[in-house]
């Protein structure tokens, strides 16, 4: 009967192990952008083939802002009219251990 008291402790330990070795969708998206290396000069299709379609696209004058958004990671890239990346417009990464 004493083993019932060990179940919550085992659950906490198992949860910590899963969190330590698992990745969240936010971390996966960030890792994919890191794997791409320098984004400036890459085509839209090169980027999308690795990270997937953006969550939003907005025209700002002659440039197009594409944004990829997850709960703890957000990146916005600017593209010219030929869909060549001009660079990172904004990027936010939140430490998920603090959430």
HUCORLIN-V886089 format. One record per backbone hydrogen bond with DSSP energy under -0.5 kcal/mol. NH is the residue of the N-H (numbers start at 1). CO is the residue of the C=O. E is the energy in kcal/mol with one decimal. If there is no record, write none. Layout:
nh=NH co=CO e=E
nh=NH co=CO e=E
This chain:
nh=4 co=1 e=-1.4
nh=5 co=2 e=-1.3
nh=6 co=3 e=-1.0
nh=7 co=3 e=-0.8
nh=7 co=4 e=-0.6
nh=8 co=4 e=-0.5
nh=9 co=5 e=-0.6
nh=10 co=6 e=-2.6
nh=11 co=7 e=-2.4
nh=12 co=8 e=-2.1
nh=13 co=9 e=-2.3
nh=14 co=10 e=-2.6
nh=15 co=11 e=-2.4
nh=16 co=12 e=-2.1
nh=17 co=13 e=-2.1
nh=18 co=14 e=-2.5
nh=19 co=15 e=-2.4
nh=20 co=16 e=-2.1
nh=21 co=17 e=-1.9
nh=22 co=18 e=-1.8
nh=28 co=24 e=-2.5
nh=29 co=25 e=-2.3
nh=30 co=26 e=-2.2
nh=31 co=27 e=-2.6
nh=32 co=28 e=-2.0
nh=33 co=29 e=-1.9
nh=34 co=30 e=-2.3
nh=35 co=31 e=-2.4
nh=36 co=32 e=-1.3
nh=37 co=33 e=-0.7
nh=37 co=34 e=-1.2
nh=41 co=85 e=-2.7
nh=42 co=39 e=-2.3
nh=44 co=83 e=-2.3
nh=47 co=43 e=-1.9
nh=48 co=44 e=-2.9
nh=49 co=45 e=-1.9
nh=50 co=46 e=-0.6
nh=50 co=47 e=-1.2
nh=51 co=47 e=-2.6
nh=52 co=48 e=-2.0
nh=55 co=67 e=-2.3
nh=56 co=67 e=-1.5
nh=58 co=65 e=-2.4
nh=60 co=63 e=-3.3
nh=63 co=60 e=-2.1
nh=64 co=79 e=-2.6
nh=65 co=58 e=-3.5
nh=66 co=64 e=-0.6
nh=66 co=77 e=-2.8
nh=67 co=56 e=-2.5
nh=68 co=75 e=-2.7
nh=70 co=73 e=-3.2
nh=73 co=70 e=-0.6
nh=74 co=92 e=-2.4
nh=75 co=68 e=-2.3
nh=76 co=90 e=-3.2
nh=77 co=66 e=-3.0
nh=78 co=87 e=-2.6
nh=79 co=64 e=-2.4
nh=80 co=84 e=-2.1
nh=83 co=80 e=-2.1
nh=85 co=42 e=-3.2
nh=86 co=78 e=-3.7
nh=87 co=78 e=-1.0
nh=89 co=76 e=-3.2
nh=90 co=76 e=-1.3
nh=92 co=74 e=-3.0
nh=94 co=72 e=-2.7
nh=96 co=94 e=-0.7
nh=98 co=95 e=-1.7
nh=99 co=96 e=-0.5
